[in-house]
Structure formats: C-alpha cells, structure tokens
C-alpha cells in the first residue's frame, strides 16, 4: 500500500519536473539565453501566502537557521531539479527489494 503511494508521488514529481523543464527550455529559446527558474519564483506564482506561512512555521517551530541557509538555498535551485530529485527518491522508496534467496531464481 505504501509502495503504491510512493509510486504515485514519484510520478507526480516526475510530471512536475518535466513541465518545469519544458517551460525553462521554452523561455531559454525565447530569450536566446539559458533560463533556470528557481523554485521560490514558481512557488510565488501559485501562492505567495503559503511561502510566507512556511517561513513563519519553520522559524517558529524549528530554528531560524534552518530557514535561512538550508531552505533558502533549496528554494534558489531550479524547479525541475528539485522535483526530479524528489521523483528519484520516491521511486527508490517504492521499488521492490530483492531478497538474497530470490537472486538464484530470478537471475
């Protein structure tokens, strides 16, 4: 059950990464230069208030240093890269692990 949820999350993250990558490629062709849209810019387009509330929650419940060096650096990364990495990580969590006795029969 959990494996199916991780596969679905991986698929959604992969689709998001592909859409963000195509948008960056399209903008790069239109501007005749490489355009890499950071995650915080895309997030602000869809809901700037949620980004501000995330900042408030992280600074209040965790530590202010978690927001500034860690999450700000993550938010400055390209959107397609972040969602691509998330897709790979959830895909690895969803894969079926082989047991040592299965290697003899399935190889």
Secondary structure, DSSP 8 states (H G I E B T S, - for coil): -HHHHHHHHHHHHHHHHHHHHHHHHHHHHHHTS----BHHHHHHHHHHHHHHHHHHHHHHHS-HHIIIIIIHHHHTSBHHHHHHHHHHHHHHHHS----TTHHHHH-
